[in-house]
Amino acid sequence: MRVVFYDSGYETFGVQYLISVLKEKGHDVRLFFDSSFARDYLAQDFFLMDFFSLTAKQVCDGICAHSPDVVCFSVFTIFYQSNLSVIRLIKRQMPDVKIVCGGVHVSLLPDIVLQNDEIDFVVLGEAEESLPLLVEKLQQMDKQVVKDLPFDQLPGVWNVSKGNLVKRGLSPIPHDLDKIPFPEKSMYYKTNPSLAITYTAIASRGCPYSCSYCNSDTIKSLYGSYKERYYRYRSVENIIAELKYALREYKPRYIMFFDNVFASRKDWLIEFVKRYKEEIGLPYYCQTSPLTHNKESLQLLYDSGCCLLEFGFQSANEEVRREILNRREKTPAMKELIRSAVNIGMFTEVDMIANLPGETAQHLDEALDFFIETRPNWVNLAFLQFYPKTMITDIAISKNILKPEDVTKIEHGYMATSMRLLSKSNLGKTYRVLPFQVFAAFYFNEKISRRIIALTKNKLFSSLLSYMASPFLYFSRILLSYMDRRDFLIRHHVVRSFHAAKNVLSAKIFGSKKH
């Protein structure tokens, strides 16, 4: 059976693994990789976003050019409406094609997603077992017969049949990750060869923590209700085998580990760093939690080749972290850990979320003081996005920041960033110059940084700077990445974005291709 997957912007591990699983089952599997900036989560504030994007019709034509039997979408909340536009066009052009949707948004809101008649089936949870079963049944039976199958023949697959919602629970969770074939990369590299320069991998699934703003915790809660162990590790042997395969086939220069929390088990870390250094030896990036590591484990990471480390930080205020973010880090320990990472020699990034529920000017000043004191190499400043069924959405409702109708908009993909939060906090003007303040805090010495921060509070300067925040964030980060060779991640995104823009312009000029 011919199955076409849609993916956009950057590599999606779920899609890559499912392509490999279906290929292993003997199906004709293809990929339409949409290079549009509008459907790349890293380019959402880029001022030329729409220019470097395909229309829904162009995407539809590219998918239909493969003559698929089944088209699969992994749906993210921020792209839900965009995906629906493409799905509706596909159904008009190919009424008999089967549309299957999965992903986090679908797993949390299957009943809402299935209100769209164009979507035939949704798969809840990790689909390595459920999706091949569904494709097999669709190959053997009429679609309506498949829709009426009992739970035990199609676990994790939901659909509407004769006006009734057919629920079949969650997909069986794969406990032994080593049994899953390596993710399919070559289809992505064919569309955007620059992706092969940096090989992406994950050594675990799930997360040991329960941050209020993260949809990883909401999925964990789903599986928790089924008494499933959600946080799982691949063996060191298995991840090293994948990386060796990547070295032979794709010859990358760098490795990126996209685990939610990398190397949270010390026994795994000790085995990994020894084998990685001896058998792989490439510079790598990982992201982790301040609760996971100490100076000793940071040194192990660095010695094995970790040159770029990203810490979840989010807020400098312990009460905010505890009560709003459901995080338990102690500020002195966080300061010491960031200093240690910088002193060891890793390019150290710190994540910060602004416009949190109940945020005050004092909270922002605490963050600036924190960065002045610790001097990380970069701060990833982001403004809060609300996702369905997260704890922070409930907190925002309780504080009268979100209304019930706002939750409906979030669940239908119409609203992620709450502009009401900016106005209710009375910090709108501060947020507009916050990128400049944060940059000054971590980049310059204390005397200079405090002078710059004071200058940004001047009414005239703040008005001028507010129009420059987005370009400043992009171009300052790009410039710094070329000044510091350790920061390969941003250079990677620059090069792959250049190729993506070229693909989009080529499709616009010469017509959509079967990417």
N, C-alpha and C positions, 0 to 999 in steps of 0.2 A: 504494500500500500504506500502511496506517495504522501508523505507528511511534510508540510512546510512550516517551519518555525519563524515567527517574527521576533526580532530583537532590535534594539535601538541604542544609539549613543555609545555605550561601552559594553564590555563583555558581561553577560549574566551567567553566573555559574549554574543556576538551575537549568537553564536552557542548554548549556553545553553538556551537562551530565545526561540530560534526557535525550539529546541527539545521539550520544554514544550508546545509551541503553537501547534505543530503537534500532540503530544500525546493527547492533549486536544480534537483535532479533530478526534481522534480514529485511527490514523495511527500507524503502527508498526515501531517505531523509534529506531535506534541503533547508537552506537558511536564507531568509531575506533580512539582511542587516542594514537597517535604516541609519544613514549617517547624519540625519537632520540634527542641527543644534537645538531645535525646539523640543526634541525628544531625547536630549542628553541632559541628565540631571546636573552635570557639572557646568553647563552653559546657560543655565536658566536666567542669569542676569546680564548676559552678554548683549550689548546694544545692537549687534547685527544678527541676532538670533534668527529672526524670521527670514531674512535674506538667504541665509545658509540652511534652508529647510525645504524638504519636499512637501508638496500638498498631499492630502489624504488620497486623492485620486491617483497621483503618481505612485504612492506606496501600494495602493490596491492593484494597479496595473502590474507593478513589479512582482507582487505575490502571485497574481493570477497567471502570469506568464509561465509559471512552473507547472500549471495544470494540476493543482493539488487535489487529493481526495479529502485530506484533513488539514486545517490550518490551526496552529497553536499559538496562543498569546500568553506570555507571563506578565501579569498586570500589576503595575505600581499605581498607587493612589494618584500621584500627580499627573500620570499619563492616562488615567482611566478614560476620560472623555475623548482624548485623542485616539486611543485604541478603538473606542466604540465607533468613531467616525469612519475608520478604516474598515472595521468589521461590517458595518451596514453597507458600505460600497461593495465589498466582496460578495455579500449575499445577493445583492442586486445583480451583479455580474455573473455569479456562479451560484444559483439557488440551491444546487444539490450538494455543495461542499459542506463538510461538517466543521463547525467552529468549536474549538475547545479552549477554555481559559483556565489558567491557574495562577499561582503567585500569592503573595501576602494579601493583597486587597481582596482577591477572590476567596481565599481561605477564611477570612474574617467576615465577609459579607456575601455568602453564596446566594442567599435569597434575594438580595437587591440586584446582584449581577444577573440572575436568571429572570428578572423582570424584562430583560431585553430579549425579544423573541428571536433575534438573529443568532444568539448564543445557544448552541445545542447542548453542550455539557460543560460542567466545571469540575475541576479536580482539586480537592482540599488537602493541603499539607504537602509533604515531600512525595513526589509522584513517580519515583523510579519503579515501583511495582504496579501502581494503579493505571498509569497512562499506557504502558504496553498491553495490559489487559483490555483496556477500552479500545485501542486500535485493533487488536486481534478480534474482538467481538464485532466491530464495525466492518471488518474485512469478511467476516463469516455470515453476518446477519443484516437484515434491514434495520435502518436507524430506529424505527419505532419499536421493534422487538428489543433492541438494546436498551431503549429507554425504560422498558418494563421489567428488566432483569432484577432479581432480588439482590439484597445486600451482599451475600457471600460470593456472588459471581462478579461483583463490580465495586469492591470497597473503596470508599473515598471519592466516588464519582456521583455527582448530583445532576439532576435534570428536571425539566417540567414535562409531564406526560398527561395528555388529555386534561389540561388545566390544573393538574395537581403537582405540587412540589415533591419530588422523589428524593429522599435523604438517605445517604448511605455512609454516614459517619466520616471519619478521617482516613486518609491513605495510611496503610501500614508503614510504620517508620523503619527505615533501614538502620538496624543497630550496628551491623558490621560494615563500616564504610569502606573497608579494604576490598569488599566483594564488588563494589561498583566500578565499572570501567572508567578509565581516565577521561576527563572532559574533552569534548571535541573543540579543537582550536583552529584547524586548518581552514574551515569555512570562513571564519572571521578574518584570518590573515589574508585570504584571497581577496576579500573586499578592501581591507585596510592593512597592507603589508607592514606598516610601521608598528602595529600591535605586537609583532613577533619580537621586537627589540627587548621588550620587557615581558617576561612570562608571569602570568598571574596564577595563583594557586590558593587553596584553602586546606589547612591541616585538621580542621575541626568543623563541626556544625553546632549551631546553638550558641548560648552564652551562659556563663555561670551566674550572671548578675541580672537584676530586674529593674533597670532604669525606667523611669516613668514615661519618658518621651519616645522610647524605642519600640518599634513594632516587632522586634525579635522576642521581646517578653510576652507580647500578646499571642504569638504563635506557640511559645513555650507553654503558656497557660492553657491553650487548647489541648495540647498533647498531655499536659499535666492532669487535665480532667479525665483522661483515658489511662492514667497511671503509667505513662510512657516516660522513659529516660530520654530527655531531649538533647542534653549536651553530650556530644560524643566526639571522640578523637580517632583519627586515622593512626595506624602504627607508623613509627619512624621509617621502617622498611618500605612501607607503601608510598609515603610521600617522597622519599629519596628515589624510589624506582620511577615515579612520575617525572621528577626533575631530571633524572638521567635520560629518560625518553625525550624530554623537551630539548635537552642539550644536543642530542643526536639529530633530531628532526628539524628544530627551528633555530638553533644556535643563538639563544638570547644573550644579552649582555647583563641583564639585571633580572632579579626575581622580586615579585611583590606577593606577600601573604595577606589575604583579605579576611582572615579570621576576625570575628568580633573582638576576641581577646586571644592574642597569640601566646602560646606556651604557658598556659596557666598551671600546668602540672610540672613540678620540678624534675621528677624522674624522666619524663618525656623530654624536657628541655636539655638535660644533661646528655642523653643519648643523641638527641637531634644535633646539637651544636658540634659534637665530635664528628659525626658522620657527614654533616653538611660541609664543614670546613675541609675535610679530607676528600670528599667525593664530588662536591659541587663547586664550592669556592667562589661563587659570584656574589657581588654586593647585593644586599636585599633590604626591603622595607617591610615593616610590620606595624600593626596598631595593637595597643593593649591598654589595660587598666592600671592606674596607680596602685590599686589594691593587690595586684598580682606579683609585682616585682620588688626587688630590693637592689642595693648596689652590687651585690654578688651576681645576681642573675642578669643585671644589665651588662656587667662585664663579660659574662658568658655570651650574651647576644652579640656584643661588639666584636669579641675575639673570633666569632664564627663568620662574621661578614656583615652584620647588621649596621648599615651606615645611616639609616633613616628610620626614626622611631616616632610614632604618633601616640600621644597620651590623650585619653578622654579626661577632661577637666571640668568644663561646662560652667562652673561658677566658683568664685573665690570665697563665697560665704558658706560656712558649714551648715547653718540652719536652712538655707535655700537648697543646698545639696541634699540634706536629709529629708526635709518636709515636702519639697517640690519635685526634686529629681530622683528621690529614693536611692541616694548614693551615700556611702558611709566613710568616705575618705576624711582623714584629719589633715587640716591645712599645713601644719609643720612638716608632716611626713611627705606631703605632696611637694612642698618646696624643696626638701632635701633630695627627693627622687629626681626632680627636673634638673636641679643643679648637678647631680651625679651624672645624669645622662649627657648633659652638655660637656662636663669636664672630661668624661671618658672619651668623648670624640664623636658621638653620634649627632647628626642633624636632628634636632629635637623639636617636634611640632606639638602644640597644645591646642585642643579644641575648646571653643567657648561658645555658648548659646546665649544670645541676647533676647530681650523682651519676654522674659519668663513671667508667669503669673505672679503678681505682687512685687515685681522688681522695682527697686528705688535707685535714685542717683547715688546713694551711699554704696549699694551693691556694685555698681559700675566702678566707682572710685576704688573699692576694695580690689577689684579685678586689675585695674591699672597699677595699683601699688604692688600687687602680686607679680605682675610681669616686669615691673621696674626692678624688683628684688631678685627674681629668678633668671631673667634674661634668656628665655628660650629662643631658638633660632627663628621660629615663626609661630604665629597664633592664627588658627583657622576660625575666623569669626563668622558665625552663622546666626540668622534670626529664626526663632522658633517656628517649626512647622507642625501643625496638628495632624495626627493620623488616626484613623478609626480605632476605637476601643482601647486606646492607650490611657494609662492612668492620668497623664497630664491633661488630657481632654476633660476627664471628670473633674480634675482640680479647677480647670478654667471655668467649667460650668458652675461649680460651687462658689466661685468668687465672682460670679455674674459677668465674666469676661466673654464667655460664649453663651449663646441662647440655643434652645432646642433646634430652631431652624438652621443655626450655624452647623450643628452636628449633622443634620441632614445634608447640607451642602458638602461637608467634609466627606461623608460616606459616598456621595455621588461624584467626588473628584472635582468639585467646583471651588473648593476653598482649602488652602493649606496654611498659608501665612495669615495670621489674624491682624489686620490693620486696626481693628477696634482696640486691640491690646495696646497699640502704640498711643492712641488717643487717651485711653483710660489711665495709662500710667503717667501721662503728662511729660513723657520723655522723648516725644517725637523729634524735637530739635537735637537732643543729645544723641539719639541713635543715628542721625544723619551724619554726624562728624565722628562717631565712635570708631570707624575704621582707621581714621588718621590718628586718633588718640591711642588706640591699641598698638598701631605700628610704632609710634614714637616711644611707647612704654617699653617694648621689648628690644627695639633696634638701637636706640641711643643710650648714652649714659644718663644717670639720674638727673643731673643738672639740666642737660639739654632737653630731655624728654618732658620734664615738668614745665619748662618754658613753652614748648610746643603745645602741650595740652592746655595750658592757660591761654595761649593764643587762639586755639580752636574755639574757645568759649566766647571770644569777642564776636559781637553780633554781626559785624560786616564780614569777618573771615568765615564764620560758620555758615553764612548764607552762600558765600562763594564755594566753599568746600562741599556743601551738601549736594551739589550737582556733579561732583567729581568722584564720589565715593566708589561707585561700581568700576569705572575705568581704572581708578587708582589701585583697587584690590587686585585686578587682573595683571596690570602692567608691573606693579612693584614686585609681585610674586614671581612673575616670569623673569624679570631682571635679576632678582636675587638667586634664582635657580641657576642662572648662567654664571653667576659670580661664585657660587659654591657647588663644586662638582658632586658633593654628597647628595644634593637635592635632585636626584634623577627623576623623581616622580612627576614633577611639574614639566620638566623638559619632555618627558614621555607624552604628557597630555598635550603639549604644544604641537609636537610632531604629528600625533595621531589626529588632532583637530585640524591641522593643515590638510592632511589627506582626506579627512571627512568633508571639509569644505570643497576640496577639489572634486570628490565624488558627487556631491550635491549639484555643483555647478555643471558638471559633465552631464548628469541626468536631466537637468533643466534644459540644457542646450541641445543634447542629442537624443533625449528620451530616456525613460526609466529602464534600468537594466535588471536582470535577474541576479541581484547581488547574492 
